[in-house]
Amino acid sequence: MKKQVIDILKEFGIPESAITDQTHFSRDLGMDSLDSVDLIMQLEREFGIRIPDEDYHKLTTVQDVLTYLEAEQAATA
């Protein structure tokens, strides 16, 4: 799962060496709100889930995304 998230971030031109669990999307990577929406859409497509708009603000770091995805997978299992 982490590799898939990293691969998505690499599509934004972010080098893998800049990505850690604590990497903050806007502060560390300079992603703006449009980038964030694009990221969410790619995560939804990659993992076959729907992320409600009200959850967007929870996903600010790589670890936040991984935790969210794990919870979603557990809820649908």
N, CA, C and O atoms as a Tinker XYZ file with bonds, in Angstrom:
   308  protein
     1  N      0.816000   -1.183000    0.000000    73     2
     2  CA     0.000000    0.000000    0.000000    64     1     3
     3  C      0.871000    1.261000    0.000000    63     2     4     5
     4  O      0.595000    2.213000   -0.730000    81     3
     5  N      1.910000    1.258000    0.815000    73     3     6
     6  CA     2.794000    2.421000    0.891000    64     5     7
     7  C      3.473000    2.671000   -0.451000    63     6     8     9
     8  O      3.606000    3.818000   -0.878000    81     7
     9  N      3.899000    1.603000   -1.113000    73     7    10
    10  CA     4.548000    1.752000   -2.412000    64     9    11
    11  C      3.597000    2.389000   -3.415000    63    10    12    13
    12  O      4.013000    3.220000   -4.223000    81    11
    13  N      2.328000    2.009000   -3.369000    73    11    14
    14  CA     1.353000    2.587000   -4.286000    64    13    15
    15  C      1.186000    4.087000   -4.024000    63    14    16    17
    16  O      1.088000    4.874000   -4.966000    81    15
    17  N      1.154000    4.480000   -2.756000    73    15    18
    18  CA     1.034000    5.893000   -2.406000    64    17    19
    19  C      2.275000    6.656000   -2.881000    63    18    20    21
    20  O      2.165000    7.751000   -3.432000    81    19
    21  N      3.441000    6.073000   -2.663000    73    19    22
    22  CA     4.686000    6.714000   -3.114000    64    21    23
    23  C      4.690000    6.848000   -4.634000    63    22    24    25
    24  O      5.095000    7.883000   -5.165000    81    23
    25  N      4.242000    5.810000   -5.334000    73    23    26
    26  CA     4.198000    5.873000   -6.800000    64    25    27
    27  C      3.273000    6.990000   -7.275000    63    26    28    29
    28  O      3.578000    7.672000   -8.253000    81    27
    29  N      2.156000    7.180000   -6.595000    73    27    30
    30  CA     1.244000    8.269000   -6.948000    64    29    31
    31  C      1.928000    9.616000   -6.729000    63    30    32    33
    32  O      1.841000   10.502000   -7.578000    81    31
    33  N      2.606000    9.771000   -5.598000    73    31    34
    34  CA     3.297000   11.033000   -5.314000    64    33    35
    35  C      4.409000   11.295000   -6.333000    63    34    36    37
    36  O      4.655000   12.445000   -6.696000    81    35
    37  N      5.074000   10.247000   -6.790000    73    35    38
    38  CA     6.129000   10.409000   -7.789000    64    37    39
    39  C      5.560000   10.956000   -9.101000    63    38    40    41
    40  O      6.271000   11.627000   -9.848000    81    39
    41  N      4.288000   10.676000   -9.385000    73    39    42
    42  CA     3.643000   11.207000  -10.586000    64    41    43
    43  C      3.526000   12.731000  -10.528000    63    42    44    45
    44  O      3.371000   13.381000  -11.562000    81    43
    45  N      3.600000   13.300000   -9.325000    73    43    46
    46  CA     3.578000   14.747000   -9.156000    64    45    47
    47  C      4.979000   15.350000   -9.312000    63    46    48    49
    48  O      5.173000   16.550000   -9.118000    81    47
    49  N      5.946000   14.503000   -9.663000    73    47    50
    50  CA     7.312000   14.973000   -9.836000    64    49    51
    51  C      8.105000   15.031000   -8.547000    63    50    52    53
    52  O      9.141000   15.692000   -8.474000    81    51
    53  N      7.616000   14.341000   -7.530000    73    51    54
    54  CA     8.278000   14.340000   -6.227000    64    53    55
    55  C      9.250000   13.159000   -6.172000    63    54    56    57
    56  O      8.841000   12.018000   -6.386000    81    55
    57  N     10.516000   13.416000   -5.889000    73    55    58
    58  CA    11.466000   12.309000   -5.809000    64    57    59
    59  C     11.179000   11.427000   -4.589000    63    58    60    61
    60  O     10.795000   11.912000   -3.524000    81    59
    61  N     11.372000   10.149000   -4.775000    73    59    62
    62  CA    11.098000    9.200000   -3.693000    64    61    63
    63  C     11.910000    9.524000   -2.444000    63    62    64    65
    64  O     11.454000    9.278000   -1.327000    81    63
    65  N     13.099000   10.069000   -2.625000    73    63    66
    66  CA    13.954000   10.396000   -1.484000    64    65    67
    67  C     13.346000   11.491000   -0.601000    63    66    68    69
    68  O     13.740000   11.637000    0.557000    81    67
    69  N     12.396000   12.257000   -1.131000    73    67    70
    70  CA    11.754000   13.334000   -0.365000    64    69    71
    71  C     10.512000   12.855000    0.382000    63    70    72    73
    72  O      9.880000   13.629000    1.101000    81    71
    73  N     10.161000   11.574000    0.211000    73    71    74
    74  CA     8.917000   11.056000    0.780000    64    73    75
    75  C      9.206000   10.160000    1.976000    63    74    76    77
    76  O      9.879000    9.136000    1.856000    81    75
    77  N      8.685000   10.566000    3.134000    73    75    78
    78  CA     8.727000    9.741000    4.349000    64    77    79
    79  C      7.311000    9.664000    4.898000    63    78    80    81
    80  O      6.406000   10.317000    4.380000    81    79
    81  N      7.118000    8.875000    5.935000    73    79    82
    82  CA     5.790000    8.770000    6.537000    64    81    83
    83  C      5.294000   10.114000    7.062000    63    82    84    85
    84  O      4.093000   10.384000    7.065000    81    83
    85  N      6.224000   10.951000    7.505000    73    83    86
    86  CA     5.842000   12.236000    8.098000    64    85    87
    87  C      5.840000   13.392000    7.099000    63    86    88    89
    88  O      5.627000   14.541000    7.484000    81    87
    89  N      6.076000   13.096000    5.823000    73    87    90
    90  CA     6.077000   14.149000    4.808000    64    89    91
    91  C      4.702000   14.800000    4.727000    63    90    92    93
    92  O      3.693000   14.132000    4.501000    81    91
    93  N      4.685000   16.121000    4.916000    73    91    94
    94  CA     3.448000   16.904000    4.858000    64    93    95
    95  C      3.265000   17.380000    3.419000    63    94    96    97
    96  O      4.181000   17.948000    2.824000    81    95
    97  N      2.087000   17.147000    2.871000    73    95    98
    98  CA     1.880000   17.425000    1.455000    64    97    99
    99  C      2.056000   18.899000    1.097000    63    98   100   101
   100  O      2.725000   19.213000    0.112000    81    99
   101  N      1.476000   19.798000    1.864000    73    99   102
   102  CA     1.605000   21.214000    1.496000    64   101   103
   103  C      2.891000   21.830000    2.033000    63   102   104   105
   104  O      3.596000   22.523000    1.300000    81   103
   105  N      3.201000   21.589000    3.289000    73   103   106
   106  CA     4.373000   22.226000    3.910000    64   105   107
   107  C      5.697000   21.698000    3.335000    63   106   108   109
   108  O      6.591000   22.482000    3.017000    81   107
   109  N      5.817000   20.380000    3.205000    73   107   110
   110  CA     7.079000   19.786000    2.757000    64   109   111
   111  C      7.191000   19.651000    1.236000    63   110   112   113
   112  O      8.277000   19.769000    0.669000    81   111
   113  N      6.055000   19.402000    0.589000    73   111   114
   114  CA     6.095000   19.139000   -0.849000    64   113   115
   115  C      5.559000   20.291000   -1.689000    63   114   116   117
   116  O      5.667000   20.271000   -2.915000    81   115
   117  N      4.983000   21.295000   -1.034000    73   115   118
   118  CA     4.482000   22.456000   -1.755000    64   117   119
   119  C      3.218000   22.200000   -2.558000    63   118   120   121
   120  O      2.915000   22.942000   -3.492000    81   119
   121  N      2.478000   21.158000   -2.203000    73   119   122
   122  CA     1.240000   20.865000   -2.916000    64   121   123
   123  C      0.172000   21.884000   -2.517000    63   122   124   125
   124  O      0.009000   22.203000   -1.339000    81   123
   125  N     -0.556000   22.391000   -3.525000    73   123   126
   126  CA    -1.641000   23.321000   -3.236000    64   125   127
   127  C     -2.967000   22.568000   -3.194000    63   126   128   129
   128  O     -2.985000   21.341000   -3.303000    81   127
   129  N     -4.067000   23.283000   -3.039000    73   127   130
   130  CA    -5.365000   22.629000   -2.882000    64   129   131
   131  C     -5.757000   21.832000   -4.127000    63   130   132   133
   132  O     -6.380000   20.777000   -4.008000    81   131
   133  N     -5.404000   22.316000   -5.310000    73   131   134
   134  CA    -5.715000   21.562000   -6.526000    64   133   135
   135  C     -4.912000   20.271000   -6.594000    63   134   136   137
   136  O     -5.430000   19.233000   -7.006000    81   135
   137  N     -3.646000   20.335000   -6.191000    73   135   138
   138  CA    -2.828000   19.121000   -6.129000    64   137   139
   139  C     -3.432000   18.121000   -5.150000    63   138   140   141
   140  O     -3.452000   16.918000   -5.410000    81   139
   141  N     -3.923000   18.630000   -4.023000    73   139   142
   142  CA    -4.508000   17.756000   -3.001000    64   141   143
   143  C     -5.744000   17.045000   -3.532000    63   142   144   145
   144  O     -5.930000   15.852000   -3.295000    81   143
   145  N     -6.583000   17.775000   -4.247000    73   143   146
   146  CA    -7.782000   17.158000   -4.836000    64   145   147
   147  C     -7.376000   16.106000   -5.859000    63   146   148   149
   148  O     -7.962000   15.025000   -5.907000    81   147
   149  N     -6.382000   16.418000   -6.672000    73   147   150
   150  CA    -5.883000   15.456000   -7.652000    64   149   151
   151  C     -5.335000   14.213000   -6.957000    63   150   152   153
   152  O     -5.583000   13.091000   -7.399000    81   151
   153  N     -4.591000   14.411000   -5.872000    73   151   154
   154  CA    -4.064000   13.293000   -5.096000    64   153   155
   155  C     -5.195000   12.420000   -4.570000    63   154   156   157
   156  O     -5.144000   11.196000   -4.683000    81   155
   157  N     -6.216000   13.049000   -3.996000    73   155   158
   158  CA    -7.365000   12.297000   -3.455000    64   157   159
   159  C     -8.023000   11.481000   -4.570000    63   158   160   161
   160  O     -8.344000   10.308000   -4.378000    81   159
   161  N     -8.219000   12.097000   -5.722000    73   159   162
   162  CA    -8.851000   11.388000   -6.842000    64   161   163
   163  C     -8.011000   10.191000   -7.283000    63   162   164   165
   164  O     -8.551000    9.129000   -7.592000    81   163
   165  N     -6.707000   10.363000   -7.309000    73   163   166
   166  CA    -5.839000    9.252000   -7.691000    64   165   167
   167  C     -5.863000    8.142000   -6.649000    63   166   168   169
   168  O     -5.835000    6.962000   -6.997000    81   167
   169  N     -5.915000    8.514000   -5.372000    73   167   170
   170  CA    -6.012000    7.506000   -4.312000    64   169   171
   171  C     -7.328000    6.738000   -4.420000    63   170   172   173
   172  O     -7.355000    5.517000   -4.264000    81   171
   173  N     -8.408000    7.452000   -4.687000    73   171   174
   174  CA    -9.706000    6.796000   -4.841000    64   173   175
   175  C     -9.670000    5.792000   -5.987000    63   174   176   177
   176  O    -10.160000    4.669000   -5.862000    81   175
   177  N     -9.090000    6.209000   -7.093000    73   175   178
   178  CA    -9.010000    5.342000   -8.272000    64   177   179
   179  C     -8.113000    4.126000   -8.004000    63   178   180   181
   180  O     -8.467000    2.995000   -8.336000    81   179
   181  N     -6.960000    4.380000   -7.405000    73   179   182
   182  CA    -5.987000    3.303000   -7.155000    64   181   183
   183  C     -6.516000    2.257000   -6.182000    63   182   184   185
   184  O     -6.303000    1.058000   -6.366000    81   183
   185  N     -7.211000    2.725000   -5.137000    73   183   186
   186  CA    -7.630000    1.804000   -4.076000    64   185   187
   187  C     -9.114000    1.451000   -4.137000    63   186   188   189
   188  O     -9.609000    0.709000   -3.289000    81   187
   189  N     -9.822000    1.973000   -5.123000    73   187   190
   190  CA   -11.230000    1.622000   -5.310000    64   189   191
   191  C    -12.112000    2.044000   -4.151000    63   190   192   193
   192  O    -13.028000    1.319000   -3.764000    81   191
   193  N    -11.834000    3.218000   -3.595000    73   191   194
   194  CA   -12.630000    3.713000   -2.477000    64   193   195
   195  C    -13.160000    5.104000   -2.807000    63   194   196   197
   196  O    -12.753000    5.719000   -3.793000    81   195
   197  N    -14.063000    5.583000   -1.977000    73   195   198
   198  CA   -14.573000    6.951000   -2.080000    64   197   199
   199  C    -14.170000    7.680000   -0.815000    63   198   200   201
   200  O    -14.500000    7.240000    0.286000    81   199
   201  N    -13.463000    8.786000   -0.956000    73   199   202
   202  CA   -13.043000    9.597000    0.185000    64   201   203
   203  C    -13.960000   10.819000    0.230000    63   202   204   205
   204  O    -13.885000   11.677000   -0.649000    81   203
   205  N    -14.821000   10.907000    1.239000    73   203   206
   206  CA   -15.739000   12.042000    1.323000    64   205   207
   207  C    -14.999000   13.369000    1.489000    63   206   208   209
   208  O    -13.926000   13.426000    2.091000    81   207
   209  N    -15.590000   14.429000    0.948000    73   207   210
   210  CA   -14.974000   15.761000    1.028000    64   209   211
   211  C    -14.610000   16.135000    2.456000    63   210   212   213
   212  O    -13.576000   16.762000    2.686000    81   211
   213  N    -15.444000   15.761000    3.414000    73   211   214
   214  CA   -15.190000   16.143000    4.804000    64   213   215
   215  C    -13.968000   15.430000    5.403000    63   214   216   217
   216  O    -13.507000   15.802000    6.483000    81   215
   217  N    -13.444000   14.416000    4.714000    73   215   218
   218  CA   -12.247000   13.723000    5.192000    64   217   219
   219  C    -10.961000   14.275000    4.590000    63   218   220   221
   220  O     -9.872000   13.923000    5.043000    81   219
   221  N    -11.066000   15.131000    3.578000    73   219   222
   222  CA    -9.872000   15.652000    2.911000    64   221   223
   223  C     -8.895000   16.284000    3.895000    63   222   224   225
   224  O     -7.685000   16.075000    3.796000    81   223
   225  N     -9.419000   17.055000    4.842000    73   223   226
   226  CA    -8.544000   17.782000    5.779000    64   225   227
   227  C     -7.757000   16.848000    6.702000    63   226   228   229
   228  O     -6.773000   17.265000    7.312000    81   227
   229  N     -8.184000   15.594000    6.804000    73   227   230
   230  CA    -7.490000   14.619000    7.652000    64   229   231
   231  C     -6.228000   14.063000    6.982000    63   230   232   233
   232  O     -5.367000   13.489000    7.649000    81   231
   233  N     -6.127000   14.234000    5.681000    73   231   234
   234  CA    -5.066000   13.597000    4.910000    64   233   235
   235  C     -3.980000   14.613000    4.559000    63   234   236   237
   236  O     -3.931000   15.129000    3.442000    81   235
   237  N     -3.118000   14.886000    5.522000    73   235   238
   238  CA    -2.091000   15.910000    5.306000    64   237   239
   239  C     -0.682000   15.339000    5.206000    63   238   240   241
   240  O      0.226000   16.021000    4.731000    81   239
   241  N     -0.485000   14.091000    5.650000    73   239   242
   242  CA     0.829000   13.450000    5.561000    64   241   243
   243  C      0.686000   12.070000    4.933000    63   242   244   245
   244  O     -0.418000   11.540000    4.809000    81   243
   245  N      1.803000   11.507000    4.547000    73   243   246
   246  CA     1.805000   10.152000    3.998000    64   245   247
   247  C      1.218000    9.182000    5.029000    63   246   248   249
   248  O      0.416000    8.315000    4.682000    81   247
   249  N      1.619000    9.328000    6.296000    73   247   250
   250  CA     1.108000    8.435000    7.341000    64   249   251
   251  C     -0.401000    8.588000    7.507000    63   250   252   253
   252  O     -1.099000    7.597000    7.720000    81   251
   253  N     -0.915000    9.812000    7.412000    73   251   254
   254  CA    -2.361000   10.028000    7.484000    64   253   255
   255  C     -3.077000    9.235000    6.390000    63   254   256   257
   256  O     -4.106000    8.604000    6.636000    81   255
   257  N     -2.523000    9.278000    5.196000    73   255   258
   258  CA    -3.128000    8.559000    4.072000    64   257   259
   259  C     -3.080000    7.054000    4.319000    63   258   260   261
   260  O     -4.074000    6.359000    4.107000    81   259
   261  N     -1.940000    6.554000    4.761000    73   259   262
   262  CA    -1.812000    5.115000    5.009000    64   261   263
   263  C     -2.781000    4.655000    6.102000    63   262   264   265
   264  O     -3.421000    3.612000    5.965000    81   263
   265  N     -2.888000    5.415000    7.167000    73   263   266
   266  CA    -3.801000    5.074000    8.260000    64   265   267
   267  C     -5.247000    5.083000    7.764000    63   266   268   269
   268  O     -6.027000    4.188000    8.089000    81   267
   269  N     -5.595000    6.091000    6.981000    73   267   270
   270  CA    -6.956000    6.199000    6.436000    64   269   271
   271  C     -7.263000    5.010000    5.526000    63   270   272   273
   272  O     -8.326000    4.400000    5.638000    81   271
   273  N     -6.338000    4.682000    4.629000    73   271   274
   274  CA    -6.548000    3.580000    3.713000    64   273   275
   275  C     -6.681000    2.246000    4.450000    63   274   276   277
   276  O     -7.519000    1.415000    4.099000    81   275
   277  N     -5.850000    2.052000    5.469000    73   275   278
   278  CA    -5.932000    0.815000    6.252000    64   277   279
   279  C     -7.303000    0.710000    6.948000    63   278   280   281
   280  O     -7.911000   -0.360000    6.978000    81   279
   281  N     -7.772000    1.819000    7.498000    73   279   282
   282  CA    -9.079000    1.825000    8.162000    64   281   283
   283  C    -10.203000    1.546000    7.170000    63   282   284   285
   284  O    -11.150000    0.826000    7.483000    81   283
   285  N    -10.095000    2.118000    5.974000    73   283   286
   286  CA   -11.116000    1.894000    4.949000    64   285   287
   287  C    -11.126000    0.427000    4.518000    63   286   288   289
   288  O    -12.192000   -0.167000    4.357000    81   287
   289  N     -9.951000   -0.151000    4.333000    73   287   290
   290  CA    -9.884000   -1.545000    3.935000    64   289   291
   291  C    -10.421000   -2.465000    5.020000    63   290   292   293
   292  O    -11.084000   -3.460000    4.728000    81   291
   293  N    -10.131000   -2.128000    6.280000    73   291   294
   294  CA   -10.631000   -2.943000    7.386000    64   293   295
   295  C    -12.155000   -2.849000    7.479000    63   294   296   297
   296  O    -12.827000   -3.831000    7.797000    81   295
   297  N    -12.690000   -1.663000    7.200000    73   295   298
   298  CA   -14.140000   -1.461000    7.281000    64   297   299
   299  C    -14.889000   -2.206000    6.188000    63   298   300   301
   300  O    -16.041000   -2.597000    6.375000    81   299
   301  N    -14.240000   -2.402000    5.052000    73   299   302
   302  CA   -14.915000   -3.088000    3.930000    64   301   303
   303  C    -14.602000   -4.582000    3.900000    63   302   304   305
   304  O    -15.160000   -5.316000    3.085000    81   303
   305  N    -13.714000   -5.034000    4.783000    73   303   306
   306  CA   -13.331000   -6.459000    4.799000    64   305   307
   307  C    -14.342000   -7.290000    5.547000    63   306   308
   308  O    -14.181000   -8.505000    5.659000    81   307
